[in-house]
Amino acid sequence: MSRISLCEKFLDQYQTEEDPFDWIVVYDFIGLKPNPRFWKNLEKMMGLSTVKRLQYSVLIAANEGDAKAAARLADYYGADTVVFRCNRWLEG
């Protein structure tokens, strides 16, 4: 039996329904070098959820739960984080 990763734990903890918003997560490791496990967990989270990278320290998620899980992961490893809710861009 394998251990559950932090990203899986946080994704399970913050499960939510789809919503009409996109969620932006901005994080910064001020004065710290991020733990290599942070990057490993973040990559895994991006494979298991709607979380995608926009820039080096900016993520986007399609629902509130995934955004909260990503922010919690960054917080866990010592980053300062801010989560923004924004209207989904409608093409047309």
C-alpha positions in Angstrom: 0.0 0.0 0.0 1.5 3.3 -1.0 1.4 6.5 1.0 -1.0 9.3 -0.1 0.9 12.4 -1.3 0.3 15.8 0.1 -1.3 17.0 -3.2 -3.8 14.1 -3.1 -4.6 14.8 0.5 -5.2 18.5 -0.2 -7.3 17.8 -3.3 -9.4 15.3 -1.3 -9.8 17.9 1.5 -11.0 20.7 -0.8 -13.3 18.9 -3.3 -15.9 21.2 -4.7 -18.4 21.3 -7.6 -17.6 23.0 -10.9 -18.3 26.7 -10.7 -18.6 29.5 -13.3 -15.3 31.1 -12.2 -11.6 30.6 -12.9 -9.3 30.8 -9.8 -5.9 32.4 -9.9 -3.3 31.3 -7.2 -0.2 33.5 -6.8 2.5 32.3 -4.5 6.0 33.4 -3.6 8.7 31.9 -1.4 10.1 35.2 0.0 13.6 34.6 1.4 13.2 30.8 1.0 14.3 28.3 -1.5 11.3 26.0 -2.2 11.7 22.4 -1.1 12.1 20.0 -4.1 9.1 18.1 -2.7 6.9 21.2 -3.4 7.7 21.0 -7.1 7.1 17.2 -7.2 3.7 17.6 -5.5 2.8 20.6 -7.7 3.5 18.6 -10.9 1.5 15.7 -9.6 -1.4 18.1 -8.6 -1.4 19.6 -12.1 -1.8 16.0 -13.5 -4.7 15.2 -11.2 -6.7 18.4 -11.2 -7.6 21.5 -13.2 -4.6 23.3 -11.8 -2.3 24.7 -14.6 0.7 26.9 -14.6 0.3 30.4 -16.1 3.7 31.7 -15.0 6.5 30.6 -12.7 4.5 31.4 -9.5 1.0 31.9 -10.9 -1.5 29.0 -11.3 -5.0 28.9 -12.7 -7.7 26.4 -11.6 -11.2 25.8 -13.0 -12.8 25.4 -9.6 -12.5 26.7 -6.0 -11.4 23.4 -4.5 -8.5 22.9 -6.8 -7.4 26.5 -6.2 -7.6 26.0 -2.4 -5.6 22.8 -2.6 -2.9 24.5 -4.7 -2.7 27.4 -2.2 -2.6 25.0 0.7 0.2 23.1 -0.9 2.2 26.3 -1.3 1.4 27.4 2.2 2.5 24.1 3.6 6.0 24.6 2.1 6.3 28.1 3.4 5.1 30.3 0.5 3.0 33.4 0.8 -0.2 32.9 -1.2 -3.1 34.9 -2.5 -6.2 33.4 -4.3 -8.3 35.4 -6.7 -11.7 34.5 -8.2 -12.2 35.8 -11.7 -14.9 35.6 -14.4 -14.2 32.9 -16.9 -13.2 34.3 -20.2 -15.9 33.5 -22.8 -14.7 33.2 -26.4 -17.2 34.0 -29.0 
